[in-house]
Amino acid sequence: MKKIERGQQFLRQHLNLFQCPVCHEAYHAVIENSLSCPNGHQLDLSKKGTLYFLQRQVQSEYDAAMLASRRRILQAGLFDGFLDVVREKLPKAGVGLDVGCGEGTPLHKLEADLKTAIGFDISKAGVNLATQQDTAAFFCVADLAHLPFNAATFDVILNIFSPSNYREFARIMRPDAQVIKVIPNTDYLSELRQALFAGDRRAVYSNEKVLAHFKESYRQVTAQRVRYQFTIPPENFADLVLMTPLHWQATPEQLQQLLAQPFPQITVDVTVLIGAQSVLD
């Protein structure tokens, strides 16, 4: 089956999830390769079986090369340790949304534990990469500020190292739904930070503001720290360096020196947060 046909099939089965980005009415029909709303606005599926909901062009900082590096290192298993924890916390047979899905590997690794999986990102390059996997998930390009989904439609929202919009989350979550947010801790990729920025304030990261905002947004919050050492395949060391925004802050000389002296392991140190009962309800 072609990707556009698979996308068409998904939309027919899950039309109730989507709303028009122009008038915010629920879509009511799939006409050939297009969604149609009651006010006559149509949105076409791409050949890759994705939807583009943005009302204006957006240039993402995450380019295709960076996203490809991220895919290779994630497929090598960098995130697997904490994704196993996330998997344990997913609702059985739930409808899940991956916010800021990037190139799609985390959702691809989790989708078998969801009844329905949707990923979106503001990066078209990321979404295009996500569709290259053998996946049952549906991907789209959308803006976190104006989510193209109907109210009370998702059982779980995944928010892995990506920005949040808790007001929009509250709108699209079912009453008993959860947000599972993964945030980096101080030691996350600490070897990389020290190699690039030793003695500089950039060598230290704090998640205090992000954590405080999450706790202020939900009446029920649980947190689990996950920390492990990941052995870096030698062929993926450059991918590790290039997959993170840290390399944007480094000089070409710093990057060259680091790539010439690779280290064998990297620390993954995150907190898996679960939030329920939004204070915005």
Secondary structure, DSSP 8 states (H G I E B T S, - for coil): --HHHHHHHHHHHSGGGBB-TTT--B--EEETTEEE-TTS-EEE--TTS-EE--SS----SS-HHHHHHHHHHHHTTTTHHHHHHHHHHS-TT-EEEEET-TTSHHHHHHGGGSSEEEEEES-HHHHHHHTTS--S-EEEE-BTTB--B-TT-EEEEEEESS---HHHHHHHEEEEEEEEEEEE-TTTTHHHHHHHHTTSGGG----HHHHHHHHHHEEEEEEEEEEEEEE--GGGHHHHHHSSGGGGGS-HHHHHHHHHS--SEEEEEEEEEEEEEETT-
